[in-house]
Amino acid sequence: MLTVDFSRFPLAPGDRVLDLGCGAGRHAFECYRRGAQVVALDQNGDEIREVAKWFAAMEEAGEAPAGASATAMEGDALNLPFPDDSFDVVIISEVMEHIPDDKGVLAEMVRVLRPGGRIAVTVPRYGPEKICWTLSDAYHEVEGGHIRIYRGDELLGKMREAGLEPYGTHHAHGLHSPYWWLKCAFGVDNDKALPVQAYHKLLVWDIMKKPLATRLAERALNPVIGKSFVVYATKPHLPETQAADATGVPAETAEPAAKPAPRARKAAKSSAKSSAGAAK
């Protein structure tokens, strides 16, 4: 189940992709299938080991095209172990609502993203998430749980403040909001409640079979109760003046072109007069 829409966020074969806070690896797997050079990073070692196993299984099954690569590794989102401008694409899906220093995470993502590169950020949408918080404290008051609910304009503002230029947004998983409302109403750990079981079967059927009826229903529900808010942005190129000064010499302090010496100027004037006289 993908939250990022790759028809709006296309990948090219060979793109260097960081799936930050990859979790179970759903977006990393899709990028690998599309021919990218993928790094899936998460602080949860158990999940990273599972992702690595799936990468190996995909390679063995021939699910990724030639030239694609995939690496799973543990890491800290606030201290990424990569040089500046390492990636063409960064994806961070349903992660930032867990991290106290979300501005620090954005700064690290911008640092490792090359100028002109693209980023996809997804977080729980304000309205559906607010209902979950209202129905159940246990939904979010757990270790590693959600610590904030983003309003759309708040997330966009933080991304712009970090130096990104958002170019598109949408909502996703409209069918999933009612499921989580039921979970919160009957108890987030109570999977035996009949309404929860029935709705879960619907979601599994939708994911496995992708019937037209549920596809159309989700398309209609996404703008209204879509569970996730998705933002696509770019890291702008340096202005020409800054790019020219990437060597570290500020443009305003660069030495001007040397002026010709006085004798050279006089000689040039005399030569010009002689040439003009000869031409008459």
Salt bridges, closest charged atoms under 4 A:
ASP5 OD2 - ARG8 NE 3.00
ASP15 OD2 - ARG118 NH2 3.68
GLU30 OE1 - ARG33 NH1 3.65
GLU30 OE2 - ARG34 NE 2.81
ASP46 OD1 - ARG49 NH2 2.65
GLU50 OE2 - LYS53 NZ 3.53
GLU63 OE1 - ARG33 NE 3.25
ASP84 OD1 - ARG111 NH1 2.91
ASP85 OD1 - LYS235 NZ 3.28
ASP88 OD1 - ARG16 NH2 2.93
ASP88 OD1 - ARG114 NE 2.58
GLU97 OE2 - HIS98 NE2 3.58
GLU97 OE2 - HIS146 NE2 3.92
ASP102 OD2 - ARG148 NE 3.80
ASP102 OD2 - LYS158 NZ 2.69
GLU108 OE1 - ARG111 NE 2.74
GLU129 OE2 - HIS146 ND1 2.44
GLU129 OE1 - LYS227 NZ 3.22
GLU154 OE2 - LYS158 NZ 3.53
GLU161 OE2 - LYS103 NZ 3.53
ASP191 OD1 - LYS183 NZ 2.57
ASP206 OD1 - ARG215 NH2 2.29
GLU218 OE2 - ARG215 NH1 3.88
